[in-house]
Amino acid sequence: MLEVAFRHRFPGLSLDVAFSAPAGITALFGPSGCGKTTTVNAIAGLMRPDQGRILLEGRDLTELPPQARRIGYVFQDARLFPHMTVRANLRYPARWRRGAGRDFDRITEMLGLGHLLGRRPANLSGGERQRVAIGRALLSDPALLVMDEPLAALDAARKSEIMPWLERLRDDTRLPILYVSHAIPEVLRLANTLVLMRQGRVTHAAPLTDVLADPDLAPELGPREAGALISARVVGTESDGMIRAATAGGEILLPAMPAAEGRQLRLRILAHEVILSREAPRGLSALNVLPVRITRMRDGLVQLALGDERMLAQVTPRSAKALDLRPGIACHAIVKSVSVLPS
């Protein structure tokens, strides 16, 4: 667990940062210039804040130099040594940190680097270089991994190439990982915890699913991004190829995709794609009708309880009045299968 609480004043910007990062990926999200990179630099020891504390697994890092903090840092550009092979780049941390490099075979296998070990960085794709940079950071025996916009310099194809490796890193290690980004699709696919930042301040920090389903926080993410992530488990495949998945509120149907039975999914449902009905609807082309209960309403966004999870629907004032929508009532959420986005 990483625990951060510090303040620092720059000309034109005052940082006031406090949050906790458990195991998994904690995304620092906000517009450019809000203080995300400065925050992770302070945690890594590349700058010293005016006041505050930084604790990692109960160890106070505040007075330690960068090399003593056990933090692996992956920058936007891979920063590999061009004259070294991939193997030598990966082995480099063992030169200066005791215990580094001991999981070489496991990490190279996890990141799919085995066939690249003899190459030099100039002969790698952008995605391959970033995977090597991640491997080198992991082989420094870190207690925390920091990733500062690791996909920002990559084109769409290279981002698609590296994203599954980042998911595997999240799922196969118990490290806390700080992931800086202003790209909401990356955050939705990767993060477990979301820290929202604006003008040098943390405005909210909570599990990603809680933040996305909070109508008060929708303006922070953008009006078209209001929605929610719900968890689902693949339970079968229909004869037409559609996937049946179990959610906290019942089964739903998803478009055909590679998905083995038992696979866990995170499903993105945008608020403007959800229709509400007070009665059980009939004769619709939409295949997914989920029983829900209204928990909160604000500015056209209706928070819905789907079992023990939360989702959002966007309605007009006229629709809210016509349906007499209010907290506490039961209704039905109607979602087209093609509108459910696995993330």
Buried (B, 14 or more C-beta within 10 A) or exposed (E): EBBBBBBBEEEEEBBBBBBBBEBBBBBBBBEEBBBBBBBBBBBBBBEEBEEBEBBBEEEEBBEBEEEEBBBBBBBBBBBBEEEBBBBBBBBBBBEEBEEBBEBBEEBBEBBBBEEBBEBBBEEBBBBBBBBBBBBBBBBBBBBBBBBBBBBBBBEEEBBEBBBEBBBEBBEEBEBBBBBBBBBBBBBBBBBBBBBBBBBBBBEBBBBBBBBBBBBEBBEBBEEEBBBBBBBBBBEEBEEEEBBBBBBBBEBBBBBEEEBEEEBEBBBBBBBBBBBBBEEEEEEEEBBBBBBBBBBBBEEBBBBBBBBEBBBBBBBEEEBBEEBEBEEEEEBBBBBBBEBBBBE
